[in-house]
Amino acid sequence: MGSVVVVLEAVHRRHNVSAILRSAESFGVHEVHMVIGPFRPSKGAARGAERWVELHRHDSLGPCIADLKARGYRVVVADVGVGAASPEHVPVDQPLAILFGSEHTGVSELARSLADGAVTVPMRGLTESLNVSVAAACILQRVVERRRAHVGHGDLEPARQDAFFDAWVLAEEEEKRGRRSRLAEDD
């Protein structure tokens, strides 16, 4: 299993979902869970980033969190509330699921009640919050690096690494064939 996974609760703006998926993948997060009930994100929300992450969709939050906890994950919500740890201080001694909430209301009360803790981006200015995709990038970059240092290396199972690499090679080959085909049509 990967050390860090992302959970998106009712994040429904396509550009935010896409930016979070791109950030997650770029920092080495390979698993993202989207809790969409009762909200429905725009179609095509991943816009290509879904090729490189395992994207799981859930209709409700409870079973998603229960499954992650059963798999050994500590669940933290990204929140501005009192007692939230900075990305520098959130515990990384076990696998971590970071839950990001909706653009309008943040994480739900249910998410807070099911979580093992909270993480926040330390802010020094007068602005009270960041866009969810910006907050996700800030939090993920630091937490993933700290978790990787704690483990001593990347921790994706060899079979998943191989499957990921094989899928990447296949996608690259298909893209090259498509480019050659388009170029040939233009001639």
C-alpha positions in Angstrom: 0.0 0.0 0.0 1.1 3.6 -0.5 1.9 5.5 2.6 -0.3 8.5 1.8 -3.7 8.5 0.1 -6.1 11.4 -0.6 -9.8 11.5 0.1 -11.9 14.2 -1.5 -15.3 14.8 0.2 -17.7 16.6 -2.1 -15.1 18.6 -4.0 -17.1 19.3 -7.1 -15.3 21.9 -9.2 -13.6 20.2 -12.0 -10.5 22.4 -11.9 -10.0 21.8 -8.2 -10.3 18.0 -8.6 -7.9 18.1 -11.5 -5.4 20.2 -9.7 -5.6 17.9 -6.6 -5.1 14.8 -8.7 -2.1 16.4 -10.5 -0.6 17.4 -7.3 -1.2 14.0 -5.7 0.4 12.2 -8.6 3.3 14.5 -8.9 4.2 13.9 -5.2 3.9 10.1 -5.6 0.4 9.6 -4.2 -1.1 6.7 -6.2 -4.6 6.4 -4.6 -7.4 8.9 -4.4 -10.9 8.4 -3.1 -13.7 10.7 -4.2 -16.8 10.7 -1.9 -19.5 12.2 -4.2 -22.8 11.5 -2.5 -25.0 13.5 -2.4 -22.9 15.8 -4.6 -21.9 14.9 -8.2 -18.7 16.3 -9.6 -18.5 17.5 -13.2 -18.0 14.7 -15.8 -14.3 14.4 -16.8 -13.1 15.8 -13.5 -9.7 14.2 -13.7 -8.9 15.4 -17.2 -6.1 12.9 -17.7 -4.6 12.7 -14.3 -6.7 9.6 -13.6 -4.4 7.7 -15.8 -1.7 7.8 -13.1 -3.7 7.3 -9.9 -6.1 4.7 -8.7 -9.3 6.7 -8.5 -12.0 5.2 -6.3 -15.6 6.6 -6.1 -17.8 6.3 -3.0 -21.4 7.3 -2.4 -20.9 7.9 1.3 -18.1 8.8 3.6 -18.5 6.3 6.5 -17.6 3.1 4.5 -14.7 4.9 2.8 -13.2 5.9 6.1 -13.9 2.5 7.7 -12.1 0.7 4.8 -9.1 3.0 5.1 -8.9 2.5 8.8 -9.2 -1.3 8.4 -6.2 -1.1 6.0 -4.1 0.6 8.7 -4.5 4.3 7.7 -4.7 7.1 10.2 -7.3 9.6 8.8 -6.8 13.3 9.2 -9.0 16.1 7.8 -7.6 19.2 6.3 -9.2 21.9 8.5 -8.5 25.3 9.9 -9.9 24.3 13.3 -8.2 24.6 16.7 -5.8 21.8 17.4 -5.0 21.0 13.7 -1.3 20.1 13.2 0.9 21.7 10.6 2.1 19.4 7.8 5.5 19.5 9.6 3.9 18.1 12.8 1.1 15.7 11.7 2.2 12.2 12.7 3.6 10.1 9.9 4.5 7.0 11.9 1.8 5.0 10.0 0.1 5.2 6.6 -2.0 8.4 6.3 -5.2 9.3 4.6 -5.7 13.0 4.2 -9.3 14.2 3.6 -10.0 17.4 1.9 -13.5 18.9 2.0 -15.8 20.9 -0.3 -14.9 24.3 -1.7 -17.8 25.9 0.0 -18.0 24.3 3.5 -14.8 22.5 4.0 -14.9 19.0 5.7 -18.2 17.8 7.1 -19.0 17.3 10.8 -19.2 13.6 10.0 -15.6 13.7 8.6 -14.4 15.5 11.7 -16.1 12.9 13.9 -14.5 10.0 12.0 -11.0 11.4 11.7 -8.1 10.7 14.0 -6.9 14.3 13.7 -6.5 17.4 11.6 -3.9 19.1 9.5 -3.8 22.7 8.4 -1.6 24.9 6.3 0.1 27.5 8.7 -0.9 30.9 7.4 0.8 34.2 8.4 -1.3 36.7 6.5 -4.8 37.9 7.1 -6.4 35.5 4.7 -8.4 32.8 6.6 -8.2 29.9 4.1 -6.8 28.7 0.8 -8.4 27.2 -2.2 -8.8 23.4 -1.6 -6.4 22.5 -4.4 -3.7 24.9 -3.1 -4.1 23.6 0.4 -3.9 20.1 -0.9 -0.6 20.8 -2.7 0.9 22.5 0.3 -0.1 19.7 2.7 0.7 16.8 0.4 4.2 18.0 -0.6 5.4 18.2 3.0 3.6 15.2 4.4 4.5 12.8 1.6 8.2 13.8 1.9 8.1 13.3 5.7 6.4 9.9 5.4 8.9 8.8 2.7 11.8 9.9 5.0 10.2 8.0 7.9 9.8 4.8 5.8 13.3 5.3 4.2 12.1 4.9 0.6 9.0 4.8 -1.5 6.6 2.1 -0.2 4.4 1.1 -3.1 4.3 -2.7 -3.4 6.5 -4.1 -6.1 3.5 -5.5 -8.0 1.8 -2.1 -8.0 5.0 -0.4 -9.1 5.3 -2.9 -12.0 1.7 -2.5 -13.0 2.0 1.3 -12.8 5.2 1.3 -15.0 3.6 -1.1 -17.5 0.6 1.1 -17.8 2.8 4.2 -18.3 4.8 2.4 -21.0 1.7 1.4 -22.8 0.2 4.9 -22.6 3.4 6.4 -24.0 3.4 3.9 -26.9 -0.2 4.7 -27.7 0.4 8.4 -27.5 3.4 8.0 -30.0 1.3 5.9 -32.3 -1.5 8.6 -32.2 0.9 11.4 -32.9 2.4 9.5 -35.9 -1.1 8.8 -37.2 -2.1 12.4 -36.9 1.1 13.5 -38.6 0.5 11.1 -41.4 -3.0 12.4 -41.9 -1.7 15.9 -42.2 0.7 15.0 -45.0 
